[in-house]
Amino acid sequence: MRPAAIRSIALAVSREMALTALLLLGVSFVVFLILYLSPGDPFSVLLEGQMAGDAARAGIREALGVPKAWYAQYLSWLGNMLEGNFGTSIRTGLPVFGEIVRVGLNTLYLTLGSLLITLCIAVPIALHAAVRGDTALSWPLTMLAYVVSALPVFWLGYLVIYVFIHKFGLFPLISGSSGAQEPAWLYFMVPIAVLGIANGTVSEVIRYLRDEMSRVMAEDYIRTARAKGGSVWRHAFKEGLLIPVTEIIASKIPFILGGAVIVEQVFNWPGMGRMAWQAAQDRDFPVIMGIAMVAAAFVRLGSLLQSLVYAAVNPRGPQE
């Protein structure tokens, strides 16, 4: 790799890391303030089934070493987080970080798998439409992709459960009997496919990639390469495919994470979405804070990937 590319990538990483630190600090403060001002008391969870009076809650707070003032609570949490300690779950008493890592891998499989399915569907359709135009094959496929992308992810999820699981009994429920004959990975593909199809990204990838590839194919350097008998795809790959795909994925990561929360609820998928839902019901603030930080960091990883691709493709260009 050229020194200019290495310097550009290092500069992009440094800038993104600084922005990520500021973003995580802002996210942590806003989420903590919303939780603090929201109705309910997380310490009442530990007194469930008992008379949760003020004295009892104060005793629990003192036993856990939680400061009374909201700013002291935030600074205490922030200091612990900077040391790698995300706190302890109020409900389970287990370290938050370990719990998030345990279920975070499942959410990572779900989101990355759905992204792969989205790209496998959208990229061939977009490239065919950009090169050949609206043909008898590309136009129906594009319209079908637009219709499927408009389906609510929870509706498609329940439809798949009804048709394939309850109607035909093809897959066991994730919490069902262990005597099912289908391999586990086969069922895991069902929620991944549902999120990959109905996350609303397929149609946007097709439209954006088709427009960008059509624009690049009309550039002078592409016509020159075609006239010289060179590889058109090799010249058009970076600007017409790599950058647009990276850009649209980075912008859609928050929406995919939001869809993952719904899919995890529909399919009983043991991921961060289900944990966040349960933590919100239990008023388990340390778990909610930890999941919010991990989700914000995951979103920033998309922007970091986008900046790295820009820097590697065009080391001397301005990074926007």
C-alpha positions, -999 to +999 in steps of 0.1 A: +000+000+000+013+035-009+024+058+019-002+084+009-029+058+013-015+048+047-014+084+059-049+090+046-063+059+063-045+068+096-060+103+094-095+089+088-092+065+116-080+092+141-108+116+131-134+089+133-122+077+167-123+113+181-158+118+167-169+084+181-156+093+216-176+126+215-207+108+202-206+081+228-202+107+255-233+126+242-253+094+238-245+083+273-255+116+288-288+119+269-298+082+276-289+086+313-309+118+316-340+102+299-338+072+322-334+094+352-364+116+343-386+087+333-413+075+357-406+045+379-378+033+401-353+006+391-348-003+428-384-013+431-375-043+408-355-058+437-385-054+460-410-069+437-438-085+456-429-065+487-440-031+501-416-009+482-415+021+505-391+050+504-370+035+532-367+002+515-356+017+482-331+040+501-317+009+518-312-009+485-296+022+470-272+025+499-264-013+498-255-010+461-235+021+467-255+043+443-252+081+449-284+100+454-277+130+431-282+123+394-249+139+383-230+119+408-247+087+395-237+097+359-201+105+368-198+073+388-212+053+358-189+071+334-158+066+355-166+029+357-172+026+320-139+042+312-123+015+332-142-012+312-168-018+339-203-014+325-219-020+359-241-048+373-275-057+362-301-048+388-323-077+379-297-106+376-268-092+396-244-102+367-219-080+350-236-060+322-206-063+298-206-101+300-243-103+294-241-080+264-212-100+249-232-132+254-263-120+234-244-094+213-229-122+191-264-134+182-274-098+172-242-095+152-250-128+133-285-115+127-275-080+113-245-091+093-264-121+078-293-098+069-269-074+052-254-102+032-288-113+020-298-077+012-267-073-010-271-107-026-306-096-037-301-060-045-266-059-062-273-082-091-306-065-099-291-031-097-261-040-119-283-057-145-306-027-146-277-002-149-260-021-177-290-034-197-316-009-187-353-019-180-355-053-195-381-081-192-361-095-164-348-064-145-381-045-144-402-072-127-374-081-103-370-044-093-408-040-088-409-072-067-380-059-046-398-026-040-430-043-029-412-067-006-391-039+009-424-021+018-437-049+039-435-043+077-408-066+091-430-078+119-458-087+095-435-107+073-421-124+103-454-135+116-464-146+081-433-167+078-440-182+112-475-191+103-468-205+069-435-223+074-437-232+110-473-236+121-488-245+088-462-269+074-441-275+105-408-271+086-388-254+113-390-257+151-395-226+172-362-214+187-375-222+221-393-253+210-387-290+215-352-303+211-364-334+193-369-315+160-351-330+130-342-298+112-306-286+118-304-255+140-287-234+114-317-239+090-340-223+115-315-195+123-316-186+086-354-177+088-351-145+109-320-135+091-338-139+057-368-120+070-347-090+082-326-091+051-357-089+028-380-066+048-356-041+064-364-015+037-329-014+024-332-037-006-351-011-027-328+017-017-297-002-025-311-011-059-321+025-067-289+041-054-265+016-069-283+016-103-281+054-105-245+055-094-234+027-118-253+042-147-236+075-140-201+059-139-207+038-170-214+071-189-181+086-178-153+094-203-127+071-188-152+042-190-158+049-227-121+051-232-115+018-215-142+002-235-127+016-268-093+002-258-107-032-251-100-030-214-120-043-185-149-020-179-158-036-146-123-032-132-124+006-139-160+010-127-157-012-095-145+014-070-166+044-079-196+025-093-200-003-068-176-003-038-183+033-026-221+034-032-226+000-014-205+011+015-222+045+017-258+031+017-249+003+042-234+029+066-265+050+064-289+021+069-272+004+099-295+022+125-326+011+106-313-025+104-306-024+142-342-012+147-355-040+126-334-065+145-351-055+177-385-064+161-373-096+145-358-108+178-391-103+195-411-121+167-387-151+165-377-152+202-341-146+191-318-143+221-301-110+211-296-075+224-330-064+212-348-088+235-324-079+263-331-042+258-369-049+258-367-069+290-344-044+306-368-016+298-397-035+314-375-042+345-361-007+347-327-022+346-308+010+338-272-004+337-283-029+310-300-002+290-270+021+292-247-007+281-268-017+252-272+020+241-234+024+241-228-008+221-254+001+196-240+036+191-205+022+187-218-003+161-234+026+141-201+045+142-183+014+128-204+019+097-191+055+093-156+043+100-158+017+073-171+043+049-142+067+057-117+039+053-131+029+019-130+066+007-094+069+020-082+037+003-099+045-030-089+082-032-060+089-007-055+124-020-092+134-021-109+154+007-126+133+034-162+145+039 
